[in-house]
Amino acid sequence: MANLPEEVFKSLLEKKNLYIRPGLSDGGYVLSLKVNNDIKKGERLQILTVSESDLFGEASELIGILAHELAHVFAGHIGSSREIEREADEIASSWGFNAEIKDSRGI
């Protein structure tokens, strides 16, 4: 992820409530939770989850999944739709991860 544009990297570093963890389902996803404890009002806890099989799979696919999921965080997406998923792919591709996005999609 060292290839992220500097302004994107800094923006993601400023997100104090972002956690990355392994999960069981294929691919990746971001849970965006509104909680009342220890987080300022209006802030969300975001948990980026990547399947264990992807963590130990092809590096290019893992990078594509991470870039896509970080694009959701960067864009402030909540929920999922075809449009949101397409936008996350476009954002990650604009960061220079086009080949990795295609690999993660099996294209």
KEKE-3310 file (N, C-alpha, C; in steps of 0.2 Angstrom, whole numbers, plus 5000, padded with zeros to 4 digits):
npx = (5004:5011:5011:5000:4993:5000:4992:4980:4985:4989:4976:4970:4977:4974:4962:4956:4948:4949:4950:4959:4956:4957:4945:4931:4923:4924:4934:4933:4927:4919:4914:4904:4901:4890:4894:4892:4901:4917:4920:4919:4904:4895:4906:4912:4915:4926:4928:4939:4938:4946:4947:4954:4959:4961:4971:4982:4983:4986:4996:4994:4980:4976:4981:4973:4960:4962:4965:4953:4944:4949:4947:4933:4933:4940:4931:4920:4910:4895:4886:4881:4880:4878:4883:4891:4901:4907:4911:4921:4930:4934:4940:4951:4958:4961:4971:4981:4980:4974:4977:4978:4965:4958:4963:4959:4945:4945:4946)
npy = (4994:5005:5012:5021:5037:5052:5061:5053:5043:5050:5055:5043:5038:5048:5043:5038:5028:5016:4999:4985:4968:4950:4939:4928:4926:4926:4938:4955:4967:4982:4986:4998:5006:5014:5019:5022:5023:5029:5035:5050:5059:5056:5051:5036:5019:5009:4994:4985:4971:4956:4941:4926:4917:4925:4933:4925:4922:4926:4939:4951:4950:4952:4965:4972:4970:4976:4989:4993:4992:5001:5012:5013:5017:5029:5037:5038:5029:5021:5006:4997:4996:4993:5005:5011:5001:5001:5014:5013:5004:5013:5023:5017:5012:5024:5028:5020:5006:4998:4986:4977:4978:4973:4960:4956:4955:4945:4947)
npz = (5000:5000:4988:4988:4985:4992:4999:5001:5009:5020:5024:5027:5038:5047:5052:5066:5070:5063:5059:5054:5050:5050:5042:5039:5027:5009:5000:5004:5015:5023:5038:5045:5059:5070:5086:5104:5114:5119:5107:5098:5096:5081:5075:5067:5070:5060:5053:5043:5034:5029:5020:5027:5018:5007:5013:5013:4999:4982:4980:4972:4971:4984:4987:4978:4984:4996:4992:4986:4997:5006:4998:4999:5013:5012:5004:5012:5011:5015:5017:5003:4985:4968:4961:4972:4974:4961:4961:4971:4965:4954:4961:4968:4957:4951:4960:4956:4956:4946:4939:4950:4955:4944:4945:4958:4955:4946:4933)
capx = (5000:5015:5009:4995:4995:5002:4986:4976:4989:4988:4969:4968:4981:4970:4956:4958:4944:4949:4954:4959:4956:4955:4938:4930:4920:4929:4934:4934:4921:4920:4909:4904:4897:4890:4894:4892:4907:4924:4921:4916:4898:4895:4911:4910:4920:4926:4932:4940:4939:4949:4946:4960:4961:4964:4977:4988:4983:4990:4998:4990:4973:4975:4982:4967:4955:4963:4964:4946:4941:4952:4943:4927:4934:4942:4925:4915:4904:4891:4882:4884:4876:4883:4886:4896:4906:4910:4915:4927:4935:4937:4945:4957:4961:4964:4977:4987:4979:4970:4979:4976:4958:4956:4965:4954:4939:4946:4946)
capy = (5000:5011:5016:5026:5044:5054:5064:5048:5039:5054:5055:5036:5038:5052:5039:5035:5022:5011:4993:4979:4961:4944:4937:4921:4926:4928:4945:4960:4972:4987:4987:5005:5006:5020:5017:5028:5022:5031:5038:5056:5059:5057:5047:5029:5014:5006:4988:4983:4964:4953:4934:4923:4914:4931:4936:4920:4920:4930:4946:4956:4950:4955:4972:4974:4970:4981:4996:4994:4993:5008:5017:5014:5021:5036:5040:5038:5025:5017:5002:4994:4995:4992:5011:5012:4996:5003:5020:5011:5002:5018:5027:5013:5012:5031:5028:5016:4999:4996:4979:4973:4978:4967:4953:4954:4953:4939:4950)
capz = (5000:4999:4982:4989:4984:4999:5002:5003:5014:5026:5026:5030:5044:5052:5054:5072:5072:5058:5061:5049:5053:5046:5042:5036:5021:5004:4998:5009:5017:5028:5043:5047:5065:5075:5093:5108:5119:5118:5101:5098:5093:5074:5072:5066:5070:5054:5053:5036:5035:5023:5022:5029:5012:5003:5016:5011:4992:4977:4983:4968:4973:4991:4986:4975:4989:5001:4989:4985:5003:5008:4994:5003:5019:5010:5001:5017:5009:5020:5014:4997:4979:4962:4960:4977:4972:4955:4963:4975:4960:4951:4966:4969:4950:4950:4964:4952:4957:4941:4938:4956:4955:4939:4948:4963:4952:4941:4926)
cpx = (5004:5014:5003:4997:4996:4996:4981:4979:4988:4981:4967:4971:4977:4964:4957:4954:4943:4953:4954:4960:4955:4948:4937:4927:4925:4928:4935:4928:4923:4914:4909:4899:4896:4889:4894:4898:4914:4925:4917:4909:4898:4901:4909:4916:4920:4931:4933:4942:4941:4949:4953:4963:4964:4971:4983:4987:4988:4990:4994:4983:4972:4976:4976:4961:4956:4962:4957:4942:4943:4948:4936:4927:4935:4936:4920:4909:4901:4886:4885:4878:4881:4886:4892:4902:4910:4914:4921:4932:4938:4942:4951:4961:4965:4971:4983:4986:4974:4971:4977:4969:4955:4958:4961:4947:4939:4945:4952)
cpy = (5006:5015:5021:5033:5047:5057:5059:5044:5044:5055:5048:5036:5042:5048:5035:5028:5017:5005:4988:4973:4956:4942:4930:4921:4928:4935:4949:4964:4977:4987:4995:5006:5012:5017:5023:5028:5025:5034:5045:5056:5061:5053:5040:5025:5010:5000:4985:4975:4961:4945:4931:4920:4919:4933:4931:4918:4925:4937:4951:4956:4953:4963:4975:4975:4975:4988:4997:4995:4999:5013:5019:5019:5028:5040:5041:5034:5021:5013:5000:4994:4995:4999:5012:5007:4999:5010:5018:5008:5008:5022:5023:5013:5019:5032:5024:5009:4996:4988:4975:4973:4973:4960:4951:4952:4947:4941:4948)
cpz = (5000:4993:4982:4988:4991:5002:5004:5009:5021:5029:5029:5037:5049:5055:5060:5074:5066:5060:5055:5052:5048:5047:5039:5029:5015:5002:5004:5010:5022:5032:5045:5053:5069:5082:5098:5113:5116:5111:5101:5094:5085:5071:5071:5067:5064:5054:5046:5037:5028:5025:5023:5022:5007:5006:5014:5003:4988:4980:4979:4970:4979:4990:4983:4980:4994:4998:4988:4992:5006:5004:4997:5009:5017:5007:5006:5015:5015:5016:5007:4991:4973:4961:4965:4975:4966:4957:4967:4970:4956:4955:4966:4962:4949:4955:4961:4953:4952:4940:4944:4957:4950:4942:4953:4961:4947:4934:4922)
residu = (MET:ALA:ASN:LEU:PRO:GLU:GLU:VAL:PHE:LYS:SER:LEU:LEU:GLU:LYS:LYS:ASN:LEU:TYR:ILE:ARG:PRO:GLY:LEU:SER:ASP:GLY:GLY:TYR:VAL:LEU:SER:LEU:LYS:VAL:ASN:ASN:ASP:ILE:LYS:LYS:GLY:GLU:ARG:LEU:GLN:ILE:LEU:THR:VAL:SER:GLU:SER:ASP:LEU:PHE:GLY:GLU:ALA:SER:GLU:LEU:ILE:GLY:ILE:LEU:ALA:HIS:GLU:LEU:ALA:HIS:VAL:PHE:ALA:GLY:HIS:ILE:GLY:SER:SER:ARG:GLU:ILE:GLU:ARG:GLU:ALA:ASP:GLU:ILE:ALA:SER:SER:TRP:GLY:PHE:ASN:ALA:GLU:ILE:LYS:ASP:SER:ARG:GLY:ILE)
# end
